Amino acid sequence: MARGLVRWDGRKAAGLLGSPTVDGESTDQERLWTVQDLAGFLGVPVNTVYKWRTTGDGPPGLRIGRHVRYRREDVEAWLATRVTVRD
């Protein structure tokens, strides 16, 4: 795999939040996720993440210069608020 390309570690399929891995090695848990990382993790198009950003529906993001980044714990908290129980 080319250096710098992101690959998910497979825990997503098990229902666990996994950190992205680079070249098969686990990265630091504090690594900030890109819009592409978040979209890949959630299985939604990148444009959906950008739309959520403008409407305020998605997880809170951080502006780093002209880039948007997401913290894993913020994504986990946002996902916890999205859980619905059907009767």
C-alpha positions in Angstrom: 0.0 0.0 0.0 1.4 3.4 -0.9 2.6 5.5 2.0 0.0 7.8 3.5 -3.0 6.0 2.2 -5.6 5.3 4.8 -7.1 1.8 5.4 -9.6 0.8 8.0 -8.6 -1.9 10.4 -11.8 -4.0 10.1 -13.2 -3.3 13.6 -16.0 -1.3 11.9 -17.5 -4.5 10.6 -17.6 -5.8 14.2 -19.5 -2.7 15.3 -16.5 -1.1 17.1 -15.0 2.3 16.4 -11.7 1.7 14.9 -8.9 4.2 14.3 -7.7 4.5 10.8 -4.4 2.7 10.1 -1.7 3.8 7.8 0.3 1.1 5.9 -1.1 -1.6 8.3 0.3 0.1 11.4 -2.0 1.5 14.1 -1.8 5.2 14.4 -1.9 7.3 17.5 -5.5 7.3 18.9 -5.3 11.1 19.0 -4.9 11.4 15.3 -7.5 13.7 13.8 -9.7 12.3 11.1 -10.1 14.0 7.7 -13.5 14.4 6.0 -12.6 11.5 3.8 -11.7 9.4 6.9 -15.0 10.2 8.5 -17.0 9.5 5.4 -15.2 6.2 4.9 -15.8 5.2 8.5 -19.5 6.1 8.4 -20.0 4.7 4.9 -21.4 7.9 3.5 -20.3 10.1 0.6 -17.9 12.9 1.3 -20.5 15.4 0.1 -22.8 14.2 2.9 -20.2 15.0 5.5 -19.8 18.5 4.0 -23.6 19.0 3.9 -23.9 18.0 7.6 -21.2 20.5 8.3 -23.1 23.4 6.8 -26.5 22.3 8.3 -25.0 21.5 11.7 -26.3 17.9 11.6 -23.0 16.1 11.7 -20.3 15.6 14.4 -18.5 18.7 15.6 -15.4 19.4 13.5 -12.3 21.5 14.0 -11.0 24.1 11.6 -7.3 23.7 11.1 -6.4 26.5 8.7 -8.6 25.8 5.7 -9.1 22.1 6.6 -11.7 20.4 8.7 -10.7 17.6 11.1 -12.6 15.4 13.5 -11.7 13.9 16.9 -12.6 10.3 17.4 -14.3 11.0 20.8 -16.4 13.7 19.2 -17.6 11.2 16.5 -18.3 8.6 19.2 -20.4 11.1 21.2 -22.3 12.2 18.1 -23.0 8.6 17.2 -24.3 8.0 20.7 -26.9 10.7 20.2 -28.0 9.2 16.9 -29.1 5.9 18.3 -32.8 5.2 17.9 -34.9 2.5 19.6 -37.9 1.1 17.7 -40.9 -0.1 19.7 
